[in-house]
């Protein structure tokens, strides 16, 4: 069971998953049944955007182009945000998902995360590899 939030103030479509890292949005809404218009059925829509020219390693602009994209609904829907629960009068932190330690494969830049790539810089006649921000807004505080 997934909790969702409405897309708009007067919209009855609920967003279940909005994964900016893998460019996937899953929504659900109740629609009239085709068999019985008096009855409503739950309809789910999965929107996947496959980024063109995505690299195998998004932090390395010279890595080969990605040709394989894997989407597992169970991984997209996992909720790793910690919540507080009351157990016997004591508050404990718990996670709602499992395998949260495994890094998520990103097919595009997650704008909330800082990505950098080393670039050669000539400094006093010596070439040094210096990290350059690929998503500057996420890498530097305002």
C-alpha positions as CSV (number, residue, x, y, z in Angstrom):
1,X,0.0,0.0,0.0
2,X,1.4,3.4,-1.0
3,X,0.5,6.7,0.4
4,X,0.1,9.5,-2.2
5,X,-0.5,13.2,-2.6
6,X,-2.7,15.0,-5.0
7,X,-1.2,16.4,-8.3
8,X,-3.3,19.6,-8.0
9,X,-5.7,21.3,-5.6
10,X,-8.8,20.0,-7.4
11,X,-7.2,16.9,-9.0
12,X,-8.2,13.4,-7.9
13,X,-5.0,11.9,-9.3
14,X,-2.5,11.0,-6.7
15,X,1.3,10.8,-7.1
16,X,2.6,7.6,-5.6
17,X,6.2,7.8,-6.8
18,X,8.1,10.8,-8.1
19,X,11.7,9.5,-8.7
20,X,13.7,12.3,-10.2
21,X,16.9,10.1,-10.2
22,X,15.4,7.5,-12.6
23,X,12.8,9.9,-14.3
24,X,9.8,7.9,-13.2
25,X,6.4,9.1,-12.0
26,X,3.6,6.7,-10.8
27,X,0.1,8.1,-10.3
28,X,-3.2,6.6,-9.4
29,X,-6.8,7.7,-9.6
30,X,-10.3,6.3,-9.5
31,X,-12.1,6.1,-12.8
32,X,-15.5,4.7,-13.9
33,X,-15.4,1.0,-14.6
34,X,-15.8,0.0,-18.3
35,X,-17.9,-3.0,-17.3
36,X,-20.1,-1.1,-14.8
37,X,-20.1,2.7,-15.0
38,X,-21.7,2.9,-11.6
39,X,-18.5,1.4,-10.1
40,X,-15.1,3.0,-9.8
41,X,-11.8,1.2,-10.3
42,X,-8.3,2.2,-9.4
43,X,-6.2,3.2,-12.5
44,X,-2.4,3.5,-12.2
45,X,-0.3,5.3,-14.7
46,X,3.5,4.9,-14.9
47,X,5.4,7.6,-16.8
48,X,9.0,6.9,-17.7
49,X,11.3,9.4,-19.4
50,X,14.4,7.8,-20.9
51,X,17.1,10.5,-21.0
52,X,18.8,10.7,-24.4
53,X,22.6,10.6,-24.3
54,X,22.7,9.4,-20.7
55,X,26.2,8.2,-19.7
56,X,27.0,5.0,-17.8
57,X,28.7,7.2,-15.2
58,X,26.8,10.4,-15.1
59,X,29.7,12.1,-13.4
60,X,32.1,11.2,-16.3
61,X,31.1,13.0,-19.6
62,X,33.5,10.7,-21.4
63,X,32.0,7.4,-20.2
64,X,30.1,5.3,-22.8
65,X,26.4,6.1,-23.5
66,X,23.9,4.1,-21.4
67,X,22.0,1.6,-23.5
68,X,20.3,-0.4,-20.7
69,X,17.7,1.1,-18.4
70,X,16.2,-1.1,-15.6
71,X,13.1,-0.1,-13.6
72,X,11.9,-2.2,-10.7
73,X,8.6,-1.0,-9.2
74,X,9.5,-2.4,-5.8
75,X,12.7,-0.3,-5.7
76,X,11.0,2.8,-7.0
77,X,8.3,2.5,-4.4
78,X,10.5,1.9,-1.4
79,X,10.4,4.6,1.2
80,X,13.7,5.0,3.0
81,X,12.9,8.2,4.8
82,X,13.1,7.6,8.6
83,X,10.0,8.0,10.7
84,X,9.4,8.3,14.4
85,X,7.3,5.6,16.0
86,X,6.1,5.2,19.6
87,X,7.0,1.7,21.0
88,X,6.0,1.2,24.6
89,X,6.2,4.9,25.4
90,X,9.6,5.4,23.8
91,X,10.2,7.1,20.5
92,X,12.3,5.1,18.0
93,X,13.5,5.9,14.5
94,X,12.4,3.4,11.8
95,X,12.7,3.0,8.1
96,X,9.7,2.0,6.0
97,X,11.9,0.3,3.3
98,X,14.5,-2.4,3.2
99,X,17.8,-2.4,1.2
100,X,18.1,1.3,1.7
101,X,21.9,1.1,2.0
102,X,22.3,0.2,-1.6
103,X,23.1,3.2,-3.8
104,X,20.4,4.0,-6.4
105,X,21.4,4.0,-10.0
106,X,20.8,7.5,-11.5
107,X,20.0,7.9,-15.2
108,X,20.1,11.7,-15.0
109,X,21.2,14.3,-12.5
110,X,19.2,14.4,-9.3
111,X,19.1,18.2,-8.7
112,X,19.2,17.7,-5.0
113,X,22.6,15.9,-5.2
114,X,26.0,17.4,-6.0
115,X,27.8,15.8,-9.0
116,X,31.3,16.7,-10.0
117,X,33.8,15.6,-12.6
118,X,37.6,16.1,-12.7
119,X,38.9,18.5,-15.4
120,X,42.5,19.2,-16.3
121,X,43.7,22.7,-15.2
122,X,47.0,24.2,-16.2
123,X,48.4,26.0,-13.1
124,X,52.0,27.4,-13.1
125,X,52.9,25.1,-16.0
126,X,51.6,22.0,-14.2
127,X,48.4,20.2,-15.2
128,X,46.3,19.4,-12.2
129,X,42.9,17.5,-12.1
130,X,40.4,19.8,-10.4
131,X,36.8,18.8,-9.6
132,X,34.3,20.8,-11.5
133,X,30.6,20.9,-10.4
134,X,28.2,19.4,-12.9
135,X,25.2,20.6,-10.9
136,X,26.4,23.9,-9.4
137,X,23.1,24.8,-7.7
138,X,23.4,21.6,-5.6
139,X,27.1,21.9,-4.9
140,X,27.4,25.4,-3.6
141,X,25.4,27.1,-0.8
142,X,23.9,30.4,-1.7
